[in-house]
Amino acid sequence: MSSRVCENCAREDDDLGSVHRVYVVPESWDTPGSATTLDEVELWCFSCRSQYPHEEAEAVEGTDEA
Ligand SMILES: [Zn+2]
């Protein structure tokens, strides 16, 4: 077993969560603000999840049983 590392800050953390990174574009003089959610799932630590925009990723465990 090796420690898992946050894919955002590269810090070892046991409390990693699956998220989709969200890129937020601030509104400026010539463009409206927008946010882009990436399809890629990343593992983020609690600290990053509390500080950076993201969407919780669906847990994918290889089954779709309800
Ligand atoms: Zn982190």
N, CA, C, O and the ligand as a Tripos MOL2 file, in Angstrom:
@<TRIPOS>MOLECULE
protein
  265   263    67     0     0
PROTEIN
NO_CHARGES

@<TRIPOS>ATOM
      1 N           0.8370   -1.1970    0.0000 N.3       1 MET1
      2 CA          0.0000    0.0000    0.0000 C.3       1 MET1
      3 C           0.8730    1.2490    0.0000 C.2       1 MET1
      4 O           1.7480    1.4020    0.8520 O.2       1 MET1
      5 N           0.6390    2.1100   -0.9270 N.am      2 SER2
      6 CA          1.3490    3.3740   -0.9140 C.3       2 SER2
      7 C           0.3440    4.4840   -0.6310 C.2       2 SER2
      8 O          -0.8450    4.3600   -0.9230 O.2       2 SER2
      9 N           0.8320    5.5330   -0.0760 N.am      3 SER3
     10 CA         -0.0410    6.6460    0.2360 C.3       3 SER3
     11 C          -0.6060    7.2410   -1.0490 C.2       3 SER3
     12 O           0.0740    7.3220   -2.0720 O.2       3 SER3
     13 N          -1.8330    7.6430   -0.9690 N.am      4 ARG4
     14 CA         -2.4130    8.3040   -2.1260 C.3       4 ARG4
     15 C          -2.1070    9.7950   -2.0170 C.2       4 ARG4
     16 O          -1.9590   10.3560   -0.9310 O.2       4 ARG4
     17 N          -2.0210   10.3990   -3.1790 N.am      5 VAL5
     18 CA         -1.6150   11.8010   -3.2310 C.3       5 VAL5
     19 C          -2.6840   12.6210   -3.9410 C.2       5 VAL5
     20 O          -3.2360   12.2110   -4.9630 O.2       5 VAL5
     21 N          -2.9500   13.7540   -3.3890 N.am      6 CYS6
     22 CA         -3.8960   14.6720   -4.0130 C.3       6 CYS6
     23 C          -3.3680   15.0740   -5.3880 C.2       6 CYS6
     24 O          -2.2030   15.4470   -5.5280 O.2       6 CYS6
     25 N          -4.2220   14.9970   -6.3900 N.am      7 GLU7
     26 CA         -3.7730   15.3130   -7.7450 C.3       7 GLU7
     27 C          -3.7430   16.8130   -8.0100 C.2       7 GLU7
     28 O          -3.3090   17.2500   -9.0760 O.2       7 GLU7
     29 N          -4.1960   17.5860   -7.0600 N.am      8 ASN8
     30 CA         -4.1750   19.0320   -7.2420 C.3       8 ASN8
     31 C          -2.9650   19.6630   -6.5710 C.2       8 ASN8
     32 O          -2.2780   20.4890   -7.1730 O.2       8 ASN8
     33 N          -2.7010   19.2760   -5.3210 N.am      9 CYS9
     34 CA         -1.5980   19.9040   -4.5900 C.3       9 CYS9
     35 C          -0.4640   18.9250   -4.3180 C.2       9 CYS9
     36 O           0.5630   19.3100   -3.7580 O.2       9 CYS9
     37 N          -0.6390   17.6450   -4.7130 N.am     10 ALA10
     38 CA          0.4060   16.6300   -4.5760 C.3      10 ALA10
     39 C           0.7610   16.3330   -3.1300 C.2      10 ALA10
     40 O           1.8580   15.8610   -2.8330 O.2      10 ALA10
     41 N          -0.1750   16.6110   -2.2330 N.am     11 ARG11
     42 CA          0.0700   16.3230   -0.8350 C.3      11 ARG11
     43 C          -0.5330   14.9630   -0.4840 C.2      11 ARG11
     44 O          -1.6400   14.6370   -0.9130 O.2      11 ARG11
     45 N           0.2030   14.1730    0.2980 N.am     12 GLU12
     46 CA         -0.3340   12.8880    0.7280 C.3      12 GLU12
     47 C          -1.4950   13.1180    1.6760 C.2      12 GLU12
     48 O          -1.4180   13.9240    2.6030 O.2      12 GLU12
     49 N          -2.5700   12.3920    1.4220 N.am     13 ASP13
     50 CA         -3.7490   12.5890    2.2570 C.3      13 ASP13
     51 C          -4.6080   11.3390    2.1750 C.2      13 ASP13
     52 O          -4.7910   10.7760    1.0960 O.2      13 ASP13
     53 N          -5.1370   10.9040    3.3170 N.am     14 ASP14
     54 CA         -6.0090    9.7250    3.3250 C.3      14 ASP14
     55 C          -7.4290   10.0810    2.9100 C.2      14 ASP14
     56 O          -8.1990    9.2200    2.4850 O.2      14 ASP14
     57 N          -7.7610   11.3470    3.0370 N.am     15 ASP15
     58 CA         -9.1340   11.7680    2.7520 C.3      15 ASP15
     59 C          -9.2190   12.4040    1.3730 C.2      15 ASP15
     60 O          -9.3950   13.6140    1.2280 O.2      15 ASP15
     61 N          -9.0880   11.5450    0.3630 N.am     16 LEU16
     62 CA         -9.1720   12.0530   -1.0040 C.3      16 LEU16
     63 C         -10.5540   11.7700   -1.5610 C.2      16 LEU16
     64 O         -11.1500   10.7280   -1.2870 O.2      16 LEU16
     65 N         -11.0530   12.7140   -2.3480 N.am     17 GLY17
     66 CA        -12.3660   12.5410   -2.9420 C.3      17 GLY17
     67 C         -12.2810   12.7000   -4.4500 C.2      17 GLY17
     68 O         -11.4450   13.4420   -4.9670 O.2      17 GLY17
     69 N         -13.1710   11.9830   -5.1520 N.am     18 SER18
     70 CA        -13.1930   12.0750   -6.6180 C.3      18 SER18
     71 C         -13.9880   13.3050   -7.0350 C.2      18 SER18
     72 O         -15.1420   13.4860   -6.6460 O.2      18 SER18
     73 N         -13.3500   14.1300   -7.8220 N.am     19 VAL19
     74 CA        -14.0090   15.3620   -8.2650 C.3      19 VAL19
     75 C         -13.7320   15.6220   -9.7390 C.2      19 VAL19
     76 O         -12.7810   15.0970  -10.3180 O.2      19 VAL19
     77 N         -14.5770   16.4360  -10.3190 N.am     20 HIS20
     78 CA        -14.2970   17.0000  -11.6350 C.3      20 HIS20
     79 C         -13.8180   18.4250  -11.3990 C.2      20 HIS20
     80 O         -14.4920   19.2210  -10.7450 O.2      20 HIS20
     81 N         -12.6690   18.7280  -11.9310 N.am     21 ARG21
     82 CA        -12.1480   20.0800  -11.7820 C.3      21 ARG21
     83 C         -13.0390   21.0610  -12.5520 C.2      21 ARG21
     84 O         -13.4990   20.7530  -13.6510 O.2      21 ARG21
     85 N         -13.2730   22.2060  -11.9890 N.am     22 VAL22
     86 CA        -14.0430   23.2410  -12.6710 C.3      22 VAL22
     87 C         -13.1450   24.4490  -12.8870 C.2      22 VAL22
     88 O         -12.6060   25.0280  -11.9440 O.2      22 VAL22
     89 N         -13.0010   24.8100  -14.1450 N.am     23 TYR23
     90 CA        -12.2500   26.0170  -14.4430 C.3      23 TYR23
     91 C         -13.2080   27.1950  -14.4840 C.2      23 TYR23
     92 O         -14.1320   27.2390  -15.2960 O.2      23 TYR23
     93 N         -12.9770   28.1290  -13.6100 N.am     24 VAL24
     94 CA        -13.8320   29.3020  -13.5630 C.3      24 VAL24
     95 C         -13.1250   30.4680  -14.2510 C.2      24 VAL24
     96 O         -11.9960   30.8220  -13.9110 O.2      24 VAL24
     97 N         -13.8150   31.0490  -15.2190 N.am     25 VAL25
     98 CA        -13.2730   32.2210  -15.9160 C.3      25 VAL25
     99 C         -13.9930   33.4490  -15.3770 C.2      25 VAL25
    100 O         -15.2010   33.6000  -15.5640 O.2      25 VAL25
    101 N         -13.2630   34.3110  -14.7180 N.am     26 PRO26
    102 CA        -13.8950   35.5020  -14.1550 C.3      26 PRO26
    103 C         -14.4170   36.4160  -15.2650 C.2      26 PRO26
    104 O         -13.8790   36.4730  -16.3700 O.2      26 PRO26
    105 N         -15.4500   37.1020  -14.9290 N.am     27 GLU27
    106 CA        -15.9940   38.0620  -15.8880 C.3      27 GLU27
    107 C         -14.9700   39.1610  -16.1110 C.2      27 GLU27
    108 O         -14.3210   39.6220  -15.1720 O.2      27 GLU27
    109 N         -14.8320   39.5770  -17.3680 N.am     28 SER28
    110 CA        -13.9340   40.6950  -17.6330 C.3      28 SER28
    111 C         -14.5940   41.6270  -18.6410 C.2      28 SER28
    112 O         -15.7450   41.4210  -19.0270 O.2      28 SER28
    113 N         -13.8650   42.6460  -19.0640 N.am     29 TRP29
    114 CA        -14.4890   43.7040  -19.8670 C.3      29 TRP29
    115 C         -15.0570   43.1950  -21.1900 C.2      29 TRP29
    116 O         -16.0250   43.7620  -21.6970 O.2      29 TRP29
    117 N         -14.4730   42.1350  -21.7600 N.am     30 ASP30
    118 CA        -14.9560   41.6770  -23.0680 C.3      30 ASP30
    119 C         -15.5440   40.2700  -23.0600 C.2      30 ASP30
    120 O         -16.0190   39.7900  -24.0890 O.2      30 ASP30
    121 N         -15.5160   39.6080  -21.9100 N.am     31 THR31
    122 CA        -16.0800   38.2590  -21.8650 C.3      31 THR31
    123 C         -16.9180   38.0720  -20.5930 C.2      31 THR31
    124 O         -16.5460   38.5300  -19.5130 O.2      31 THR31
    125 N         -18.0280   37.4060  -20.7460 N.am     32 PRO32
    126 CA        -18.8140   37.0840  -19.5580 C.3      32 PRO32
    127 C         -18.1100   35.9900  -18.7700 C.2      32 PRO32
    128 O         -17.3200   35.2330  -19.3330 O.2      32 PRO32
    129 N         -18.3810   35.9010  -17.5060 N.am     33 GLY33
    130 CA        -17.7890   34.8390  -16.7050 C.3      33 GLY33
    131 C         -18.3590   33.5030  -17.1300 C.2      33 GLY33
    132 O         -19.4900   33.4220  -17.6080 O.2      33 GLY33
    133 N         -17.5760   32.4610  -16.9540 N.am     34 SER34
    134 CA        -18.0680   31.1300  -17.2820 C.3      34 SER34
    135 C         -17.3300   30.1040  -16.4400 C.2      34 SER34
    136 O         -16.3150   30.4080  -15.8130 O.2      34 SER34
    137 N         -17.8500   28.8970  -16.4360 N.am     35 ALA35
    138 CA        -17.1970   27.8170  -15.7070 C.3      35 ALA35
    139 C         -17.2430   26.5660  -16.5720 C.2      35 ALA35
    140 O         -18.2850   26.2190  -17.1280 O.2      35 ALA35
    141 N         -16.1150   25.9000  -16.6780 N.am     36 THR36
    142 CA        -16.0260   24.6780  -17.4790 C.3      36 THR36
    143 C         -15.6940   23.5000  -16.5730 C.2      36 THR36
    144 O         -14.6960   23.5130  -15.8530 O.2      36 THR36
    145 N         -16.5320   22.5010  -16.6220 N.am     37 THR37
    146 CA        -16.2890   21.3040  -15.8190 C.3      37 THR37
    147 C         -15.6130   20.2490  -16.6800 C.2      37 THR37
    148 O         -16.1230   19.8830  -17.7390 O.2      37 THR37
    149 N         -14.4730   19.7620  -16.2270 N.am     38 LEU38
    150 CA        -13.7560   18.7500  -16.9940 C.3      38 LEU38
    151 C         -14.3860   17.3720  -16.7920 C.2      38 LEU38
    152 O         -14.9270   17.0720  -15.7280 O.2      38 LEU38
    153 N         -14.3050   16.5440  -17.8280 N.am     39 ASP39
    154 CA        -14.8100   15.1740  -17.7200 C.3      39 ASP39
    155 C         -13.8890   14.3110  -16.8640 C.2      39 ASP39
    156 O         -14.3200   13.3590  -16.2130 O.2      39 ASP39
    157 N         -12.6260   14.6680  -16.8850 N.am     40 GLU40
    158 CA        -11.6270   13.8590  -16.1790 C.3      40 GLU40
    159 C         -11.8580   13.8890  -14.6640 C.2      40 GLU40
    160 O         -12.1290   14.9420  -14.0870 O.2      40 GLU40
    161 N         -11.7470   12.7380  -14.0430 N.am     41 VAL41
    162 CA        -11.9100   12.6430  -12.5910 C.3      41 VAL41
    163 C         -10.5430   12.7260  -11.9300 C.2      41 VAL41
    164 O          -9.6060   12.0310  -12.3220 O.2      41 VAL41
    165 N         -10.4440   13.5710  -10.9380 N.am     42 GLU42
    166 CA         -9.2060   13.6930  -10.1860 C.3      42 GLU42
    167 C          -9.4830   13.4240   -8.7160 C.2      42 GLU42
    168 O         -10.6090   13.5720   -8.2410 O.2      42 GLU42
    169 N          -8.4410   13.0280   -8.0100 N.am     43 LEU43
    170 CA         -8.5620   12.8210   -6.5680 C.3      43 LEU43
    171 C          -8.0040   14.0400   -5.8480 C.2      43 LEU43
    172 O          -6.8400   14.4070   -6.0140 O.2      43 LEU43
    173 N          -8.8590   14.6520   -5.0500 N.am     44 TRP44
    174 CA         -8.4380   15.8550   -4.3250 C.3      44 TRP44
    175 C          -8.5610   15.6420   -2.8320 C.2      44 TRP44
    176 O          -9.4410   14.9240   -2.3570 O.2      44 TRP44
    177 N          -7.6590   16.2790   -2.1010 N.am     45 CYS45
    178 CA         -7.7250   16.2160   -0.6550 C.3      45 CYS45
    179 C          -8.8280   17.1490   -0.1450 C.2      45 CYS45
    180 O          -9.3830   17.9490   -0.8980 O.2      45 CYS45
    181 N          -9.1290   17.0280    1.1410 N.am     46 PHE46
    182 CA        -10.1980   17.8420    1.7130 C.3      46 PHE46
    183 C          -9.8960   19.3300    1.5710 C.2      46 PHE46
    184 O         -10.7840   20.1310    1.2780 O.2      46 PHE46
    185 N          -8.6520   19.6810    1.7820 N.am     47 SER47
    186 CA         -8.2640   21.0880    1.7210 C.3      47 SER47
    187 C          -8.5490   21.6770    0.3350 C.2      47 SER47
    188 O          -9.1090   22.7670    0.2180 O.2      47 SER47
    189 N          -8.1630   20.9510   -0.7000 N.am     48 CYS48
    190 CA         -8.3990   21.4370   -2.0590 C.3      48 CYS48
    191 C          -9.8990   21.4880   -2.3550 C.2      48 CYS48
    192 O         -10.3880   22.4100   -3.0080 O.2      48 CYS48
    193 N         -10.6170   20.4750   -1.8580 N.am     49 ARG49
    194 CA        -12.0590   20.4570   -2.1210 C.3      49 ARG49
    195 C         -12.7580   21.6210   -1.4310 C.2      49 ARG49
    196 O         -13.8300   22.0450   -1.8620 O.2      49 ARG49
    197 N         -12.1660   22.1320   -0.3750 N.am     50 SER50
    198 CA        -12.7880   23.2490    0.3270 C.3      50 SER50
    199 C         -12.3670   24.5890   -0.2610 C.2      50 SER50
    200 O         -13.0070   25.6100   -0.0100 O.2      50 SER50
    201 N         -11.2840   24.5850   -1.0480 N.am     51 GLN51
    202 CA        -10.7490   25.8590   -1.5300 C.3      51 GLN51
    203 C         -10.9840   26.1110   -3.0130 C.2      51 GLN51
    204 O         -11.0620   27.2620   -3.4420 O.2      51 GLN51
    205 N         -11.0950   25.0530   -3.7920 N.am     52 TYR52
    206 CA        -11.1480   25.2340   -5.2360 C.3      52 TYR52
    207 C         -12.4760   24.7590   -5.8130 C.2      52 TYR52
    208 O         -13.0820   23.8200   -5.2960 O.2      52 TYR52
    209 N         -12.9260   25.4060   -6.8800 N.am     53 PRO53
    210 CA        -14.1920   25.0050   -7.4920 C.3      53 PRO53
    211 C         -14.0940   23.6200   -8.1050 C.2      53 PRO53
    212 O         -13.1080   23.2810   -8.7600 O.2      53 PRO53
    213 N         -15.1210   22.8340   -7.8840 N.am     54 HIS54
    214 CA        -15.1370   21.4720   -8.4120 C.3      54 HIS54
    215 C         -16.5490   20.9440   -8.3420 C.2      54 HIS54
    216 O         -17.4200   21.5380   -7.7060 O.2      54 HIS54
    217 N         -16.7670   19.8180   -9.0030 N.am     55 GLU55
    218 CA        -18.0210   19.1040   -8.8400 C.3      55 GLU55
    219 C         -17.7070   17.7080   -8.3200 C.2      55 GLU55
    220 O         -16.7450   17.0710   -8.7500 O.2      55 GLU55
    221 N         -18.5190   17.2520   -7.4020 N.am     56 GLU56
    222 CA        -18.3170   15.8990   -6.8960 C.3      56 GLU56
    223 C         -18.5100   14.9100   -8.0480 C.2      56 GLU56
    224 O         -19.4710   15.0100   -8.8110 O.2      56 GLU56
    225 N         -17.5930   13.9650   -8.1590 N.am     57 ALA57
    226 CA        -17.7130   12.9520   -9.2050 C.3      57 ALA57
    227 C         -18.5420   11.7860   -8.6910 C.2      57 ALA57
    228 O         -18.5120   11.4490   -7.5070 O.2      57 ALA57
    229 N         -19.2770   11.1830   -9.6050 N.am     58 GLU58
    230 CA        -20.0200    9.9810   -9.2310 C.3      58 GLU58
    231 C         -19.0100    8.8990   -8.8820 C.2      58 GLU58
    232 O         -17.9990    8.7490   -9.5680 O.2      58 GLU58
    233 N         -19.2740    8.1570   -7.8370 N.am     59 ALA59
    234 CA        -18.3970    7.0420   -7.5050 C.3      59 ALA59
    235 C         -18.5620    5.9680   -8.5690 C.2      59 ALA59
    236 O         -19.6620    5.4740   -8.8180 O.2      59 ALA59
    237 N         -17.4430    5.6210   -9.1870 N.am     60 VAL60
    238 CA        -17.4920    4.6020  -10.2310 C.3      60 VAL60
    239 C         -16.8190    3.3430   -9.7040 C.2      60 VAL60
    240 O         -15.5990    3.3020   -9.5440 O.2      60 VAL60
    241 N         -17.6080    2.3310   -9.4390 N.am     61 GLU61
    242 CA        -17.0690    1.1020   -8.8530 C.3      61 GLU61
    243 C         -17.2530   -0.0850   -9.7880 C.2      61 GLU61
    244 O         -17.0890   -1.2300   -9.3690 O.2      61 GLU61
    245 N         -17.5790    0.1620  -11.0030 N.am     62 GLY62
    246 CA        -17.7140   -0.9240  -11.9580 C.3      62 GLY62
    247 C         -19.0560   -1.6150  -11.9210 C.2      62 GLY62
    248 O         -19.2090   -2.6920  -12.4980 O.2      62 GLY62
    249 N         -20.0270   -1.0250  -11.2610 N.am     63 THR63
    250 CA        -21.3650   -1.5870  -11.2400 C.3      63 THR63
    251 C         -22.3760   -0.4620  -11.3290 C.2      63 THR63
    252 O         -22.1530    0.6330  -10.8130 O.2      63 THR63
    253 N         -23.4660   -0.7350  -11.9750 N.am     64 ASP64
    254 CA        -24.4890    0.3060  -12.0560 C.3      64 ASP64
    255 C         -25.7910   -0.1780  -11.4110 C.2      64 ASP64
    256 O         -26.8790    0.3140  -11.7110 O.2      64 ASP64
    257 N         -25.6400   -1.1570  -10.5150 N.am     65 GLU65
    258 CA        -26.8290   -1.6120   -9.8060 C.3      65 GLU65
    259 C         -27.3380   -0.5190   -8.8800 C.2      65 GLU65
    260 O         -26.5600    0.1490   -8.1980 O.2      65 GLU65
    261 N         -28.6090   -0.3510   -8.8660 N.am     66 ALA66
    262 CA        -29.1870    0.7040   -8.0410 C.3      66 ALA66
    263 C         -29.2850    0.2380   -6.5850 C.2      66 ALA66
    264 O         -29.7500    0.9870   -5.7260 O.2      66 ALA66
    265 ZN         -4.9330   18.8470   -2.3350 Zn       67 ZN67
@<TRIPOS>BOND
     1     1     2 1
     2     2     3 1
     3     3     4 2
     4     3     5 am
     5     5     6 1
     6     6     7 1
     7     7     8 2
     8     7     9 am
     9     9    10 1
    10    10    11 1
    11    11    12 2
    12    11    13 am
    13    13    14 1
    14    14    15 1
    15    15    16 2
    16    15    17 am
    17    17    18 1
    18    18    19 1
    19    19    20 2
    20    19    21 am
    21    21    22 1
    22    22    23 1
    23    23    24 2
    24    23    25 am
    25    25    26 1
    26    26    27 1
    27    27    28 2
    28    27    29 am
    29    29    30 1
    30    30    31 1
    31    31    32 2
    32    31    33 am
    33    33    34 1
    34    34    35 1
    35    35    36 2
    36    35    37 am
    37    37    38 1
    38    38    39 1
    39    39    40 2
    40    39    41 am
    41    41    42 1
    42    42    43 1
    43    43    44 2
    44    43    45 am
    45    45    46 1
    46    46    47 1
    47    47    48 2
    48    47    49 am
    49    49    50 1
    50    50    51 1
    51    51    52 2
    52    51    53 am
    53    53    54 1
    54    54    55 1
    55    55    56 2
    56    55    57 am
    57    57    58 1
    58    58    59 1
    59    59    60 2
    60    59    61 am
    61    61    62 1
    62    62    63 1
    63    63    64 2
    64    63    65 am
    65    65    66 1
    66    66    67 1
    67    67    68 2
    68    67    69 am
    69    69    70 1
    70    70    71 1
    71    71    72 2
    72    71    73 am
    73    73    74 1
    74    74    75 1
    75    75    76 2
    76    75    77 am
    77    77    78 1
    78    78    79 1
    79    79    80 2
    80    79    81 am
    81    81    82 1
    82    82    83 1
    83    83    84 2
    84    83    85 am
    85    85    86 1
    86    86    87 1
    87    87    88 2
    88    87    89 am
    89    89    90 1
    90    90    91 1
    91    91    92 2
    92    91    93 am
    93    93    94 1
    94    94    95 1
    95    95    96 2
    96    95    97 am
    97    97    98 1
    98    98    99 1
    99    99   100 2
   100    99   101 am
   101   101   102 1
   102   102   103 1
   103   103   104 2
   104   103   105 am
   105   105   106 1
   106   106   107 1
   107   107   108 2
   108   107   109 am
   109   109   110 1
   110   110   111 1
   111   111   112 2
   112   111   113 am
   113   113   114 1
   114   114   115 1
   115   115   116 2
   116   115   117 am
   117   117   118 1
   118   118   119 1
   119   119   120 2
   120   119   121 am
   121   121   122 1
   122   122   123 1
   123   123   124 2
   124   123   125 am
   125   125   126 1
   126   126   127 1
   127   127   128 2
   128   127   129 am
   129   129   130 1
   130   130   131 1
   131   131   132 2
   132   131   133 am
   133   133   134 1
   134   134   135 1
   135   135   136 2
   136   135   137 am
   137   137   138 1
   138   138   139 1
   139   139   140 2
   140   139   141 am
   141   141   142 1
   142   142   143 1
   143   143   144 2
   144   143   145 am
   145   145   146 1
   146   146   147 1
   147   147   148 2
   148   147   149 am
   149   149   150 1
   150   150   151 1
   151   151   152 2
   152   151   153 am
   153   153   154 1
   154   154   155 1
   155   155   156 2
   156   155   157 am
   157   157   158 1
   158   158   159 1
   159   159   160 2
   160   159   161 am
   161   161   162 1
   162   162   163 1
   163   163   164 2
   164   163   165 am
   165   165   166 1
   166   166   167 1
   167   167   168 2
   168   167   169 am
   169   169   170 1
   170   170   171 1
   171   171   172 2
   172   171   173 am
   173   173   174 1
   174   174   175 1
   175   175   176 2
   176   175   177 am
   177   177   178 1
   178   178   179 1
   179   179   180 2
   180   179   181 am
   181   181   182 1
   182   182   183 1
   183   183   184 2
   184   183   185 am
   185   185   186 1
   186   186   187 1
   187   187   188 2
   188   187   189 am
   189   189   190 1
   190   190   191 1
   191   191   192 2
   192   191   193 am
   193   193   194 1
   194   194   195 1
   195   195   196 2
   196   195   197 am
   197   197   198 1
   198   198   199 1
   199   199   200 2
   200   199   201 am
   201   201   202 1
   202   202   203 1
   203   203   204 2
   204   203   205 am
   205   205   206 1
   206   206   207 1
   207   207   208 2
   208   207   209 am
   209   209   210 1
   210   210   211 1
   211   211   212 2
   212   211   213 am
   213   213   214 1
   214   214   215 1
   215   215   216 2
   216   215   217 am
   217   217   218 1
   218   218   219 1
   219   219   220 2
   220   219   221 am
   221   221   222 1
   222   222   223 1
   223   223   224 2
   224   223   225 am
   225   225   226 1
   226   226   227 1
   227   227   228 2
   228   227   229 am
   229   229   230 1
   230   230   231 1
   231   231   232 2
   232   231   233 am
   233   233   234 1
   234   234   235 1
   235   235   236 2
   236   235   237 am
   237   237   238 1
   238   238   239 1
   239   239   240 2
   240   239   241 am
   241   241   242 1
   242   242   243 1
   243   243   244 2
   244   243   245 am
   245   245   246 1
   246   246   247 1
   247   247   248 2
   248   247   249 am
   249   249   250 1
   250   250   251 1
   251   251   252 2
   252   251   253 am
   253   253   254 1
   254   254   255 1
   255   255   256 2
   256   255   257 am
   257   257   258 1
   258   258   259 1
   259   259   260 2
   260   259   261 am
   261   261   262 1
   262   262   263 1
   263   263   264 2
@<TRIPOS>SUBSTRUCTURE
     1 MET1         2 RESIDUE 1 A MET
     2 SER2         6 RESIDUE 1 A SER
     3 SER3        10 RESIDUE 1 A SER
     4 ARG4        14 RESIDUE 1 A ARG
     5 VAL5        18 RESIDUE 1 A VAL
     6 CYS6        22 RESIDUE 1 A CYS
     7 GLU7        26 RESIDUE 1 A GLU
     8 ASN8        30 RESIDUE 1 A ASN
     9 CYS9        34 RESIDUE 1 A CYS
    10 ALA10       38 RESIDUE 1 A ALA
    11 ARG11       42 RESIDUE 1 A ARG
    12 GLU12       46 RESIDUE 1 A GLU
    13 ASP13       50 RESIDUE 1 A ASP
    14 ASP14       54 RESIDUE 1 A ASP
    15 ASP15       58 RESIDUE 1 A ASP
    16 LEU16       62 RESIDUE 1 A LEU
    17 GLY17       66 RESIDUE 1 A GLY
    18 SER18       70 RESIDUE 1 A SER
    19 VAL19       74 RESIDUE 1 A VAL
    20 HIS20       78 RESIDUE 1 A HIS
    21 ARG21       82 RESIDUE 1 A ARG
    22 VAL22       86 RESIDUE 1 A VAL
    23 TYR23       90 RESIDUE 1 A TYR
    24 VAL24       94 RESIDUE 1 A VAL
    25 VAL25       98 RESIDUE 1 A VAL
    26 PRO26      102 RESIDUE 1 A PRO
    27 GLU27      106 RESIDUE 1 A GLU
    28 SER28      110 RESIDUE 1 A SER
    29 TRP29      114 RESIDUE 1 A TRP
    30 ASP30      118 RESIDUE 1 A ASP
    31 THR31      122 RESIDUE 1 A THR
    32 PRO32      126 RESIDUE 1 A PRO
    33 GLY33      130 RESIDUE 1 A GLY
    34 SER34      134 RESIDUE 1 A SER
    35 ALA35      138 RESIDUE 1 A ALA
    36 THR36      142 RESIDUE 1 A THR
    37 THR37      146 RESIDUE 1 A THR
    38 LEU38      150 RESIDUE 1 A LEU
    39 ASP39      154 RESIDUE 1 A ASP
    40 GLU40      158 RESIDUE 1 A GLU
    41 VAL41      162 RESIDUE 1 A VAL
    42 GLU42      166 RESIDUE 1 A GLU
    43 LEU43      170 RESIDUE 1 A LEU
    44 TRP44      174 RESIDUE 1 A TRP
    45 CYS45      178 RESIDUE 1 A CYS
    46 PHE46      182 RESIDUE 1 A PHE
    47 SER47      186 RESIDUE 1 A SER
    48 CYS48      190 RESIDUE 1 A CYS
    49 ARG49      194 RESIDUE 1 A ARG
    50 SER50      198 RESIDUE 1 A SER
    51 GLN51      202 RESIDUE 1 A GLN
    52 TYR52      206 RESIDUE 1 A TYR
    53 PRO53      210 RESIDUE 1 A PRO
    54 HIS54      214 RESIDUE 1 A HIS
    55 GLU55      218 RESIDUE 1 A GLU
    56 GLU56      222 RESIDUE 1 A GLU
    57 ALA57      226 RESIDUE 1 A ALA
    58 GLU58      230 RESIDUE 1 A GLU
    59 ALA59      234 RESIDUE 1 A ALA
    60 VAL60      238 RESIDUE 1 A VAL
    61 GLU61      242 RESIDUE 1 A GLU
    62 GLY62      246 RESIDUE 1 A GLY
    63 THR63      250 RESIDUE 1 A THR
    64 ASP64      254 RESIDUE 1 A ASP
    65 GLU65      258 RESIDUE 1 A GLU
    66 ALA66      262 RESIDUE 1 A ALA
    67 ZN67       265 GROUP 0 **** ****
